[in-house]
Amino acid sequence: MLKEWKRYEAVPEAQKLARELDVTELTAQALWHRGFRTAAEAETFLHPEKMPFHDPFLMKDMEAAVERIARAIRDREKIVVYGDYDVDGMTATSLLVHNLRALGAVTAYYIPDRKKEGYGFNLKALEKIADNGAGLLVSVDCGIASVEDVKAMGGILDIVITDHHLPGEVLPPALAVVNPHRADCPYPDKNLAGVGVAFKLCQGLWQRLKGEDFQGDLELAALGTVADIVPLVGENRKIVKAGLAKLQDSDFLGVRALVDVAGLEDKEITAGHIGFMLAPRLNAAGRLGSGLDGVRLLLSRDVEMSEKLAQELDALNGQRQSIEAEILSAAMAELKAGEEDPEDMAAIVVAGRGWNPGVIGIVASRLVEAYYKPTVVLSIQEDGVCKGSCRSIEGLHMYEALTACKEELLQFGGHEMAAGLSLKEEKIDDFRRALQAYAGRTLREEDYVPKVTVEFEMPPHEVTFQMIEELSLLEPYGMGNPKPAFGCRDMRGTEAQAIGTQKQHLRFQAGIEGQPVTALYWNHSDLAPIVNAEELDMVYTPAINEWNGRRSLQCFVESLAPAQKERRFPERETLAGIYRYLMGLQKQQGRIPGGAEVLAAGFAARGEHISLYTFERALRIFQELGILHQDLEEKGYYLPPVAGKMDLEASPTFRRHR
């Protein structure tokens, strides 16, 4: 997929910043790109440990929440912490329960079943909690949308809500609603995850009850903060940087077991390790099993039990990956079988009966990666109600989009880039039309071109060890603070080959003679013939590889695209030549084997150079004309019998180019 470069320009002001901070101009430019204009601002960012936490009582209703919880602790009243089944919810639940117990509270916790109960409060669960003797319920990472459920429990169960999701027009009638996104909340940092809000509640409790400045359990807060993909700036950056340092030698046995089962026991853990290795294992509990198991692991005080639970979550994560692959394949097959090409849709809505609702959010993300469209994946349940997960692209606020479509929905909630919903099966087509209409009104044509931010334009062999080491001061990376990416135009790679246990990854040389730089592109081994054959625009992040006492430069590829000179649209003669080439393959082998990458390389090997860009557009034109069909099972194409001449004007792609 072509990605448009969002190129940062160097600013002369960064030279002064570099002198004041005693860093290279490259690092100063990166800080400037992130909005830091003074040395004082940059110092706070680079050293968040020096920044004090904000007073928790700046948060609206914090005073009321702490007062009610303190009374429950004093009176030995049972407190139930009600959490969510994702990593943010599990860590928030564990954090609050752990601290309530340390403060002497009688406490228990409740995580709803994802399949049976869904997200947030449900009345039956609240009634059961009250019947079991609880006098106070404290929510974490949920509850802000549960207006009716809270209203129904009035006089039966006292409720304190802590959440970070966007509130609706009406707040739940709880004793306290602690949420930095409240319109009337003056708290200066609005970016906290659910576990971050729970952490602030713990700070308030320790301050009020013990007179202590609480800054503990930051490994739990870091896990949930990174997993929930909130901006890693302000207090989130302080939480994550301190929490990462504690993950390797945590006081929580369950955290240590999780680190060990992920194979990270001897590594310096980064935010990337949380996002791709630790969080998915915890998430597997809520997706395929029970979120309760994640909390049990994090709160475990038994070494053997911790190891057993961590291994179970590791196995569940493997199952999750298999189920995800099956649903993704089914969803893509449904899209390709439809009357409208996904490329022409304003937004994508796919539905499948019995799809595991715990995995559809990941599938939605994969579809966004494939098509770069706002995407909703629906799981049709036995009762005829669909549960959906939504992922968006830059330019479309998903929560606002769902609000515009609320007449078709039973329930919805979420953020700008991700959300969840439920609707009746018979409403699927109405919802699809409503969402596509909204996206069509909201998004421009250029919004459908994915963007990749390029901070510095530099070939890999010019990057130095000092640059990489100094840029590491910007860690931890994440949303709001991406890893600085480098761009290199008109790059010609060599020695491209497939690597990995399943030959799924791509390795090639991106340096120059005498200055080799190994490049790695995960899950893109299919591009090996193209890398060896044509010039490309590459976006990458440089790194230092240490092996057997030797250090060398390497780069991790984020994007490969045809160089500008390779982006030629196929003219009539070229189309005729490609068609003859495909016909020849079919006559020889009975079908046309391979994907576009292999076919383009084979065509070019006949002596007529052609880029993948040009070849893919030719295939698309042929498919739109109905003279070429894709064989998904055989991973190739075939040409059906054709009567008469091709009318190229019947292809939307060809007409758009004209």
Residue, then its C-alpha position, 0 to 999 in steps of 0.5 A: m500500500l502506498k503511503e504518503w510521506k508527512r515530512y518534517e522540515a528542519v527549523p533553525e530554532a532547533q540549533k539553539l535548543a541543541r546548544e542549551l540541552d547539549v545534544t545533537e541537532l538531530t535530537a533537538q529537531a525531534l524534540w521540536h517536532r514534538g512541540f517542545r520550544t524551550a530547554a525547560e520543556a524539553e528537559t521535563f520531557l526527557h527526564p519525567e522522573k523530575m516532574p511531580f505528579h499533579d495533585p489527585f484532588l484537582m480531579k472533579d469528584m475525587e474528594a467525594a470518592v476518597e471520602r466514601i471509600a475511606r468511610a467504607i474502610r473505616d466501617r469494614e464495609k465490603i467494597v467491590v472493584y468492578g473492572d473491564y476485561d481488557v489489559d487497562g481494566m485488568t491492571a486498574t482492577s489489580l492496582l486498586v484492589h491491591n491498594l485497598r487491601a493494603l489500606g485495610a479494606v474488605t474488598a473483592y473484584y468483578i470482571p464481566d464476561r465478555k461474551k455473556e455480559g459485554y462491556g461495562f455495567n449490567l444490571k444483573a451483575l450489580e444486583k448480584i454484587a449488592d445481594n452478596g453484601a457489598g455496600l460500595l462499588v468502585s468502577v475502573d475503566c468503565g461505567i461512564a455510559s451506564v446511566e440507567d444501570v446506576k439509576a436503577m441501583g439508587g438506594i440499593l448500592d452506593i457507586v463510585i465511577t472512575d473512568h477515562h472514556l468520553p462521557g455522554e450528554v448525561l453523567p450517571p447519577a453515582l456518588a462520584v464520577v471521577n473522569p478527566h474528560r468531564a466537561d467540568c473537570p479542571y484536571p490538567d492531564k486529560n490523557l490518562a488511561g483507566v489504570g491512570v485514573a485508578f492510580k490517581l485514586c490510590q494517590g488520593l487515598w494514601q494521601r488522605l488516609k496515611g499522609e503518604d505520597f503514593q508512587g507505587d505499583l507503577e509496573l501495573a500502571a505502565l502495562g495498562t497505559v501502554a496497552d490502551i494506546v493512550p498518548l505517552v506524554g505528560e503523566n502517562r510518560k512519567i508512569v510508563k518510564a518509571g513502570l518499565a524500570k520496575l517490570q524486570d524485577s517486580d514485587f508482583l509475582g504474576v508480573r514476573a511470571l508474565v515476563d518470563v513466559a514471554g521470554l523477556e526475563d533477561k531483556e531491557i523491557t520497552a513499551g514495544h515489549i508491552g504492546f506486542m508481547l506482554a499485553p497480548r497474553l493478558n488480553a487473551a484472558g478477556r478475549l477467549g477465557s475470563g478477564l478474572d484470570g488476568v487479575r488473578l495472575l497480577l494479584s497472585r501471591d503464590v509462585e507456582m500459581s503465578e507460573k501456571l496462570a502465565q502459561e495458561l495465558d500464553a497458550l490462550n494467546g496462541q489460540r487467539q492468533s489462530i482464531e484471528a487468522e481464520i476470521l480475518s480470512a473469512a472477512m476478506a473473502e466476504l469483502k471480495a465476494g461483495e458487489e462493491d470493491p472495498e477500495d471504493m467503499a467509504a467505510i467497511v462493515v463486515a459481519g459473520r455469524g459466531w465470530n468470536p467477539g473477543v477477537i474482532g477488534i484485532v481483525a478490524s485493525r488488520l482490515v484497516e491495515a489492508y484497506y485503510k478505511p474506517t472499519v467495523v467488524l460485527s459478530i452475529q450472536e445466537d440471539g440475533v444481536c451483533k457485537g461490534s468492534c470499530r477502528s478508524i483512520e485519521g480524519l474520522h472520529m469514530y465515537e462521533a460517527l457512531t453518534a451520528c448512526k445511533e438510531e441504528l444501534l442498541q449501545f455504543g461507546g469508545h474513543e476517536m480511533a476505536a469503539g464498540l457497539s451492539l445492534k440487531e442483526e436486521k439493522i446491519d444493512d441500515f447501519r452500513r449505509a448510515l456509516q458509509a454516508y457519514a464517512g463519505r460526508t466527512l472524509r476527503e479523497e486524500d484522507y484515504v491515503p495512509k500517512v507515514t511520518v518521516e522526521f529525517e531524510m537520510p540513507p541508512h549508511e549515513v546514520t551513526f551510533q551516536m545518533i541512535e544512542e542519543l535519540s533513545l533519550l526520547e523513549p518510551y515511544g508510543m502514541g503521541n511520541p512515535k519512534p523517529a522515522f527516517g526516509c530514503r528515496d530512490m533506494r535500491g536494495t540487494e541480496a533480498q531474501a525470505i527469512g524466519t521459520q515460515k519464510q515470512h520476513l524479508r531481509f536485504q542490504a540497504g547500505i552501499e558498498g563498503q558500508p553494509v546496513t541490513a534491513l528487516y521488514w517483518n511479514h513482507s517476504d513477498l517483496a523480495p523480487i521487487v527489492n532486487a529489481e526496482e528503486l524504492d522509497m523506504v521509511y525505516t527506524p535505525a537500530i544497533n545490532e549487538w552480536n558476539g561482541r560486535r556492533s553493527l547498524q541495522c534498520f527496521v523497515e516501516s514502509l516500502a513504496p515504488a520510487q516516484k519514477e516507478r509510479r507509471f500508470p499502464e498505457r494501452e500497449t503495456l496492458a496488452g503486453i501484460y495480458r498476453y503474458l498472463m495468457g501465456l502463463q495460463k496456457q503453459q500451467g493451466r492457471i496463473p500462479g503467484g501474487a502480483e509481486v511474483l508475476a511482476a518480477g517474472f514479466a520484468a525478467r522477460g526483458e521489459h522492466i515494469s514496477l510493481y505499482t504499474f503491474e498491480r494497476a494493470l491487474r486491477i483494471f483487468q479484474e474490474l473488466g471481468i477478464l481476470h479473476q483471483d483464485l484465493e485458494e490457489k493463491g493466483y489468478y485465472l483468465p475466463p474466456v472473453a468474447g469481443k474487445m476489451d473496453l478499457e473505459a469500463s474500468p473505474t481505475f482506468r477512467r479515473h486516470r484518464 
